[in-house]
Amino acid sequence: MQPTFQVHYQPSHERDSFLFHGIIDAQADIHLEEMVRRATCSTVQLDFSGVGRINSMGIALLLRSIKTLRSEKQAEVQITGLNQINSMLFKMTGIFLMAREVNA
């Protein structure tokens, strides 16, 4: 069975970039934990351009991951590539209070 969510790591000197693909739900937990472990730069960019749907468990996992990146890794979290629906979802759930949207 094909995984419903994947994270691709794209390192650079100025930031850690993670490109998300698929559906963010409870199955994304392991991938998001690995993403947090791999982050080493003071700026972490999360690219949602390959994401379709994000359910309530996915939002909870994203909130936890962003909180950990900010508190334990002391990283600024940037978000890019949101579609209109996910952008509205992030506004309503408070993700934009912990991470800022940027143009890639």
C-alpha positions in Angstrom: 0.0 0.0 0.0 1.3 3.5 -1.0 1.9 5.9 1.9 -0.6 8.8 2.0 1.9 11.3 3.2 5.6 11.9 2.4 8.2 14.5 3.5 11.1 15.4 1.2 14.1 17.1 2.9 15.9 19.8 0.9 18.8 21.1 3.0 20.6 24.4 2.2 23.0 26.7 4.1 20.4 29.2 5.2 17.4 26.9 6.1 16.0 23.5 6.3 13.3 23.0 3.7 10.7 20.2 3.9 8.4 19.6 1.0 5.1 17.8 2.0 3.2 15.5 -0.4 -0.2 13.9 0.2 -2.8 13.9 2.9 -1.9 15.1 6.4 -3.7 12.9 8.9 -2.8 10.5 11.8 -0.5 8.5 9.5 1.7 11.6 9.1 2.9 11.4 12.7 6.1 9.4 12.1 7.1 11.6 9.2 6.6 14.8 11.1 8.6 13.4 14.1 11.4 12.6 11.7 11.2 16.1 10.1 11.6 17.6 13.6 14.6 15.4 14.3 16.3 16.4 11.0 15.9 20.1 11.4 19.1 21.8 12.4 19.0 25.4 11.0 17.5 28.4 12.7 15.0 28.7 9.9 12.7 25.8 8.9 10.5 26.2 5.8 7.5 23.9 5.3 6.2 23.7 1.7 2.6 22.6 1.5 2.3 22.8 -2.3 2.0 19.1 -2.6 -0.6 18.7 0.1 -4.2 18.0 -0.6 -6.3 17.5 2.5 -5.4 18.1 6.1 -7.8 16.6 8.7 -8.1 17.6 12.4 -5.5 15.0 13.6 -3.2 16.4 10.9 -3.7 19.9 12.3 -2.9 18.7 15.8 0.3 17.0 14.6 1.4 20.1 12.7 0.8 22.3 15.8 2.8 19.9 17.9 5.6 19.8 15.4 5.8 23.6 14.9 5.7 24.1 18.7 8.6 21.7 19.1 10.6 23.3 16.3 10.2 26.7 17.9 10.8 25.6 21.5 13.4 22.8 21.3 15.2 23.8 18.1 14.8 27.6 18.5 13.8 27.8 14.9 11.7 30.3 13.0 9.1 28.3 11.0 8.0 29.5 7.6 5.1 28.2 5.6 4.8 28.3 1.9 2.7 26.7 -0.9 -0.7 26.7 0.8 -3.8 26.4 -1.3 -6.8 28.6 -0.4 -8.6 26.0 1.8 -5.5 25.1 3.8 -4.6 28.8 4.3 -8.0 29.4 5.7 -7.7 26.3 7.9 -4.3 27.5 9.3 -5.9 30.9 10.1 -8.8 29.4 11.9 -6.7 26.9 13.9 -3.9 29.3 15.0 -1.0 27.8 13.1 -0.2 31.3 11.7 0.3 32.5 15.3 3.3 30.1 15.5 4.6 30.2 11.9 4.5 32.8 9.2 3.5 32.4 5.6 6.1 33.4 3.1 6.3 33.5 -0.7 8.9 30.9 -2.0 
